[in-house]
Amino acid sequence: MSPHARILTGLVGGAAAGTLVNFFAADNPLLLGLVANVAEPLGRVWLNGLIMVVIPLILSTVAVGVAGLGSLAHVGRIGLLTLLTFLLLTAGAAGLGLVAANVIQPGAGLDTAVAARLVETYRGQAQGAMGLAQGALGINTFVNMVPRNPVGAAANGEMLAVIVFALFIGVGMTLVGRDRAEPLRRVLDSIGEVMVAIIGFVMKLAPFAVFALIFAVTARFGYDVLASLITYVITVIACLALFLFGGYAVVLRFVARRSPADFFRKARIVMVTAFSTSSSNATLPTTLRVTEEELRVPARIAGFVVPLGATMNMNGAALFEGVTVLFLAQVFGVELSLGAQIIVLLMAVVTAIGAAGVPSGSIPLLIMVLGMVGVPMEGIAIVLGTDRILDMCRTTVNVTGDMVTAAVVDRFERGEQAAVIADRAVPSRRASRS
């Protein structure tokens, strides 16, 4: 059985087992103890095993990738193309979410008694997320991109700061010249290979860990909450699926010039891992390996685009924010004008860049957007019960978007290289004729 099939088996088995025990023993203390003391800890240990290699992997791959680009002009061109692709994909996803929410009106039919019960149930989680939202995005986010203490930034999990530091290392290696940078490049290459070996070992345990993670969620909540919010959940999942298999397919076919079917076949292990972990950071090692080995994107491009995408390219999160803001506005009877919805679109793009690549990392930023357009921020409690399943889906879209962007950048880089070779060949042909 292939790795992705084993993970999918664990996912389906865990969901079925959790739903079954929730149906027969939802409030049983023994069940709650099993979830809190066995299933969740086992899943978290596995997630920690993936996340622990992310910092050294980012440092090695980004630095070596930037150094491999050869010149600052090349770095600038690749960086501009990458950021432009990120922004266009994220804006398209957010726009799709807003259009769908306007057409379907998922919040119009939610019973007020159900909404009140959900707010009461998840009030504590909502207040905690609101506290995180107060400092989620601002001028300090920009200032802290360049870390005063790179070691401290790595210890605190400040991914954007770590990426910027790795970019500076790569630029410095470019400036000092290939011969003087070669010893450091070999060390970083070795670190990257060791991290990949650790990832391979950890992923062997994935089916069991995924079973534990999904069992914990379904055993605790079942599908009662999903039934209450079924229209909203279906709207979000349908939009994510449309963007994943429709929007990305169009970009792959007409921009990256790749076969969408072949791309999704090779990317399936990454998509299943992203769905299981709900974390772009935890999936990053697998994403890098598949992008280089299966999709055949050069390491210098994959090492630059993919780690950056894990922090900045949150297409699924932007779509989720667009649908959720309009859903909650409909629940509370708040009319959002076209201007207000444009603000939602712009903020969904901006805040998606600042979202943490961890489970539910976009929730604090979503609360900030709610406050900006006059929707009660406490309403976030209504959707928290469904966030785990939706987070799994939007993380899959986020991570797949990183690979799509890498394919787009690779296509344009191949075209650029072909043009340079052609330009060099013209003088030589002229010389031979003379």
Sequence and secondary structure as in RCSB ss.txt:
>XXXX:A:sequence
MSPHARILTGLVGGAAAGTLVNFFAADNPLLLGLVANVAEPLGRVWLNGLIMVVIPLILSTVAVGVAGLGSLAHV
GRIGLLTLLTFLLLTAGAAGLGLVAANVIQPGAGLDTAVAARLVETYRGQAQGAMGLAQGALGINTFVNMVPRNP
VGAAANGEMLAVIVFALFIGVGMTLVGRDRAEPLRRVLDSIGEVMVAIIGFVMKLAPFAVFALIFAVTARFGYDV
LASLITYVITVIACLALFLFGGYAVVLRFVARRSPADFFRKARIVMVTAFSTSSSNATLPTTLRVTEEELRVPAR
IAGFVVPLGATMNMNGAALFEGVTVLFLAQVFGVELSLGAQIIVLLMAVVTAIGAAGVPSGSIPLLIMVLGMVGV
PMEGIAIVLGTDRILDMCRTTVNVTGDMVTAAVVDRFERGEQAAVIADRAVPSRRASRS
>XXXX:A:secstr
  HHHHHHHHHHHHHHHHHHHHHHHTT HHHHHHIIIIIHHHHHHHHHHHHTTHHHHHHHHHHHHHHHT SHHHH
HHHHHHHHHHHHHHHHHHHHHHHHHHHHH TTTT  HHHHHHHHHHTHHHHHHHHHHHTTSSSHHHHHTTS S H
HHHHHTT HHHHHHHHHHHHHHHHHH HHHHHHHHHHHHHHHHHHHHHHHHHHTTHHHHHHHHHHHHHHHHTTHH
HHHTHHHHHHHHHHHHHIIIIIHHHHHHHTS   HHHHHHHHHHHHHHHHHH  HHHHHHHHHHHHHHTS   HH
HHHHHHHHHHHH  HHHHHHHHHHHHHHHHHTT    HHHHHHHHHHHHHHHHH  SSTTTTHHHHHHHHHHTT 
 GGGHHHHHTTHHHHHHHHHHHHHHHHHHHHHHHHHHHHHHHHHHHHHHHHHHHHHHH 
